[in-house]
Amino acid sequence: MGPGLKLALAAGVAAAATAATAQPPQKVTGPVAVYWMSAATQSGFGMPGMGGGGGRPSMGAMMGAMMGGAGGGATKSLTLQLGSSQTNAAPSAEHLPPQGLGAGPSLPLLTPHIEPSKPAPVEHEEVPREYQRPKGKMLIFWGCGQHARPGQPLVIDFAQMDPAKMKAGQIPAGLAALRGFDYRHMDPPSPWRNKTYGDWPNEKARTQIPSNGSLVGDHTIQGNYSPTIKLKLDEDQDFLGPLNLTTNAKQPGGWATLGWNLVGNAQAYLATAVGGGNDTVVMWTSSDLQSAAFAMPDYLSNSEITRLVANRALMGPATKTCDVPKEVLDAMPQGLVQMVAYGGEQNFAYPPRPQDPKVPWNIQWEVKVRYRSATGGLLGMEMPGAMGGRGGYPGGAPPSRGGQPQQPQQPPQRPSAADILKKGILGGALPFPH
């Protein structure tokens, strides 16, 4: 037997021995139930549809924000979602929170009634004769700095959006180059993902959480379609603290400097702005990578935060200033700025994973608690000084006794590019806050 054959046989014997001693992978089943708690803190006012967490800001919220938050502090909100692989003819579940949450002794998790799907109506793809090609442009900037970098802005000319040509694959250059925020979506429980589902708040219970509400303490989630969930959150697993713009001023050189407080347990920050005038919509993000402001995610997983900070799509946890380029403000005489602090997530599972790989891990439940804190304001305008005019009211007009400001009648104006986007371009292909 030659030396080569002996070596081959020896290698084969060694491989067989290794395979014989290798442990099979641990068997894992479940989880039976999955529970997500989404905790948000909001100061200032949020931009609707752009991850603001506060929905459309009321006039009172906007006035309070512009006066430096007078008359109110940060608000807190909590979204609870329970999904289970078990079913019940009359599903019922509730979350028993710690007293410190201040939302009552029980938060009912309501199972929504899902109507059977109906056939989609037949749509005619022909362009109507009265169709008029929209006018205006969208300018997209990105990155912190006193001046925009070469190659900016990305311009999308609405006049080039011919539905017939786009159907044939002729996409305008600006639209073809448009990129959303590159992140992996988080998929919470839902009526379509789980056999049985319940959530809060809902149409029957919408208890407000006070500004001093806390998640710290014992939580019990119980129902007739899932195993009972018990967990305890400590001080480091509470709501994130408020995020506030400590600086939001236009500089003599024409750019705007944003400064903010560092939020405890925040892992990353992102700033966006949107505004414009007449037939131009302007969007900007602090990301070093091109991204559109409307793609701002609400929540991010720990792994995604780490990845996005590494590639400079997000600002790191120690960052507390960012300049909005002069070119953005030149194109955006009026705009809203939105900032988000991402707090990542906390994950729990029961029972604990057995250390012995021969013992199956039959997971009964998994819980994910995810965090964010956000703030918003008028770009380049310090909040306490934003109330110009007589008596500190916008435009110098005090509100009437009926609560509405007295303003002269203005003649109707033709729709601007922002109005066009609010109604939707190409069937809503370009989302915009509305």
N, C-alpha and C positions, 0 to 999 in steps of 0.2 A: 504493500500500500504506500503510495507516494505521499510526500509531506503535505502537498496541497489537499489531498483527499482527507488526510488525518485532521487538518485544521478545519476543513468544512464540517466533518463529523463532530468535532469538538464544539464548534459554534452551534450546530444544530442541537446537541445535547444540552448546552447551556441555555439556549432559547426555550427549549421544552421545559427545563427546570424552572426558569423564570416564570413561564406561563402557568405552571402548576402551582407556584407559590403566590401568584398575583391574586389580590382580593377582588371579588366582583364588586361593581359599583353598588353603593347603598340604595336600596329601594325607597323611593319617596312617593307618597300619595297626598292628595289634597292640594291646596287647602279647601275645606268645606265652605268656609266663609271668608270674604275679603272685605275689609273696612278701611275707608279712606277718610281722613280728617284734613281739610284744607283750611289753614288759618291765615287770615290776611289782616294787615294793619294799614290804614289809609289816613294820610294827613293831606292838607290842601284839598284839591279836587282832582278826581280821576278823569281821564279822557275816555269816553264811552267807546267800547269795542276795541280798545287798545291796551288791554291788560291793566286798566286803572283800578279795577276791583271795586270801584265805587259807583259804577253805572253813570248815567247822565247826571252831571252835577246840577243841583238846584240853585236858584238865584241866591238863596240864603247861604249855601255852602260856598259859592263863588265869592260873594261879598265878604264872608268871614275869612276866606283864604287870603283875599287881597288886603285885608286889614290885619294880616299877620296872625290869623287864627283866633281873633278876638271872639269871645263868647263860646268857644268850643275847642276841644283838642282832637287827637287822633281818634278815629273810629275803628272798631274791630268787627270782623265778620268771620263766620265759621260755616263751612259746608260739610255735611256729613253724608256719606254714601255707603250703603251696605249691599253687598251682592252675595248670593248663596247658590250652591248647587242643589239645595233642597227646596221643596215646594210645600205650599199649604193653600188649601182652598180659600181661606180667609187670612191672608198674610198680615202679621202685626209685629212690630218691633219698636223699641225705644232705646234712647241713650240716656243713662243716668249720670249726669256730670257732677263734678265737685261743686260745692256751694259757691266757691270763689268765682265760678264762671259768671254768675249773676244772671243766668238765663232761665231759672226755674229748676224744679226738681226732676223734670222729665222732658226730653225732646223727642216727640213722636216721629218715627221714621215712616213716612207714608209711601205706600206702594202706588205709583201712578197707574191710572187706567189707560191702557194703550188701545186705541181704536184700530180695528183691522185695516190693513193697508188697502187703498183703492187704486185701481188702474190709473196710471198717469194719463192726463189728457193728451190727445194728439196735438203736437205743436207744429205749426207751419214755419219752416226755416226761411221762407222768402222774406227779403227786406221790404217793409211796407213802402209804398210810393211816397208817403209823407216823411219818410226818414230823412233827417238832416244830420250830416256828419258833425259830431261835436267839435267844439273849438276849445282851445286852451292847451296848456302843457302841465306836466308834472316834472318837477326837478327833484332829484334825489341826491343828497349829500351824505357822507359818512366820515367818522373819525374825529377825534378831538384835535384842536389846534387853532391858532390864531387865524390861519388862512386855509382854505380848501386845498387839498392835494391835487397834483396834476391829474387830468382825466375826469375831473368832476365839474359840474354835476352830470349825472345820467339824466338824459332828457327823453321824456315820452310825450310825443306830439299826438294829441287826441285826433287831430284832423287826418292823421294817417291811418286811423283805425277803420278801414273799410271792411265791413263784415264779410262781403263776398270774397275779397282778396285773402282775408285771414282764414276763411273756410278752406280756401285753396292752398293754405300753407304759407302765404306771404305775410309773415309777421313783421311789423315795424321794428327797426333795429333797436330802439330804446326798450320796447316791450320785451323783445327777445333776450335782452341783457339783464332784465329785471330779476333780482334774486330775493327770495324771502330769507328770513332768519334761519340759519342752518342748525336745527336742533331736532332731537327725537321727541316726539310727542309722548306724553304720559297718558295712559289709558285707565281712567278710574272705573269703578263698577258702573254698570248701566243696565237699563231694562233689556237691552239687546245682547249684552255680553253675559248676563247671568240669568239663571232660571227664575230667580226671585230677587227683587230689588226694592230698596226703600231709601228715602233721603229726607234731609232736613236742611234748610227751611223748605216749607211746602205751602200749599194753598190753605192748609188748616192750622198751621203753626209757623209764625214768623217772629218769634221773640227776639228783640234787639239785645245785643251783648253790650254792656256798658263799657266805657273807655278803660275802666280799671278791671275788667273781667280777666280771669286767669284760667289757664288750662291745667295748672299745677294741682295734682291730687289724684284721687281714684276715679276711674271711669268704668262703667259697666254698660255693655250693649247686650240686650237680651231680646229674644223674639221667638216666634213659633216656627220659624223656617231656617234657623241657624243656631249653631252652638253658642252658649253664653261666652262673651268676651270680657275679660277683666284685665285692665292694665293701669299702671300708675305713671304719671308724667312728673318729672322733677323740674327744678327751676330752669335748667338749660333746655327744656323742651316746651317752654311757654311760647306765647305769641312773640314775634319780633317786636322790638321797640319802634317808636315812630321814626320815620325818615323825614328830615326837614332840609330844605334848601337854606343854608346859612348865607350863601352868596348867590345872587341872580341879577347881575348888573352888566349893562352894556359899557364897554371900556372906550376910552377916547379913540383908540385905533379902529373901532367899529365892530370888534368881536364881543361876545358875551362870555363872562366867566361864571361857571356854576361851581358852587361849593356846597358840601353837605356834611352832616354829622355821620360818623362811623357807627353803624348799628351793630350792637352785640349779636354774635352768632351769624351775622350775614357773611356769606361766602363770595358774593360778587355783586356788581352794580351795573346797571344799564340805563342810559339816558336817551330819550327820543324827543323830537319836536316836530310839530306839524302846523302849518299855517299857509299864508300866502295872501293873495288879493287879486281882484278882478278875474282874469282868466288863467291864473297860475296857482298851482298847489305845490307847496314845498315840503319835503320831508327830510329829516336828518336823524341819524343815530350816532351814538358814541362808539359804535363798533369799528374796529380797524378794518374789518371785512365789509364789503358792500352788502347792505341789507336795507330793506324798506321798513319804515317806522311802524307800518300797520302789522308787521309780522312779530311784534313783541310778545313773547310767551308769558303766560300767567305764572306758571310754576315750572321748575326744572329739577331733575333728579341730581343726586350728588355726583354721579359719573359725568353727566352732561355739563354741570357747572365746572368741574375740573378740566374737561376738554375745552370748553369755550373760553375759560380764562387763559389756558395755555396758548390757544391760537389767537388771543386778543380780540375775540368777538365780545367778550365781557370784560369789564374792568375788575381788577383784583380786590380782595377784601380790605386792603390798606389804602386804596385810592380814594381821595376825597375832593378832587377838583377836576374840572374838564372845561376847556374853552370851546365854545360853539363858533365856528369860523365866521369871519366877517362876510364872506360871500353868502352864507346862509341868511344872515340878518338883512343883508342888502335885498335879497330876493323875498324875504319874509318880514314885511313891516309889522305884521301882527302874528303871533303864534303862541301855542301852548307847549309847555315843556312838561314831560312826564319822566319820573325816575322810579326805578324799582331796585330794591335790595332783595336778593335771593338768599333764602335761608336753608335751602336743601330740604332734606327729609330725615325722619326717624322711622325705623322699621322694627316691627315686633312680630314674633311668631310663637304659637303654642301648639304642642309642647316643644320644649327645647330639642334641638337635634341630638340624637344619641351619638355618643363618641364612638361606640362600637359600630363599624360599618356593616356588620352582619345583622344589626337590629334595624328593621324598617323605620322610617320617619314618616309617621302618619299625621300630617299637619291638619289640625282642627281649624285654626284661623290665622290670618295674617292681617296686620294693621300697618298702615302707612300714614304718618302725620307729616304734612308738607307746609312750608312757611314762605311768606313774602311780606314785604313792607313797601309802600309806595307813597309818592307825593306828587303834586302837580301845581303848576302856576303859570303865569304869563311870562313868556321868554324875555329875558333882559330887563325885567322890572322887579325891583325889590318890593315885596308884598306891602309893607307898611306905607310905602310912598306911591302905591299904584292907584290911589283914589284921587286923582287930580280933579281940578275944577272947583267951583264954589262949594263951600261947605263940605268938601270931601266926598262928593258924589260924582260918579262918572258923567262927564259932559256938563257938570255944574248944575244939574237939575235934581232937586230933592224929590223923593217919592211923594205921590199924591196921597190923600187920606185913604183912597181905595187900595193902596199898596203898590200901584204901578207908577213908574216914573213919568213925569209930564214931559213929553217930547213932541215937537211939531210933526205934522204929517209929512211923510216923505213919499215922493212919487215912486211907483214900482220900478225896479231895475231888472235888466235882463239877467238870466241865471249866469252865475260865474262858474269857473271850473270846479270849485268846491261843491256848488250845488249839483253840478253834473255828476260828480263822484258820489255824492250822498245818495242820489237816485240810482246809481249803479251804471257802470260802463260795461257794455257787452254782457248784459244779464248779470251784473255783479261780479265780473271777473276781476275787477280792481276794488277790493274792499276799502271802505273808508268809514270813520266813525260817524254814526248818525243816531 
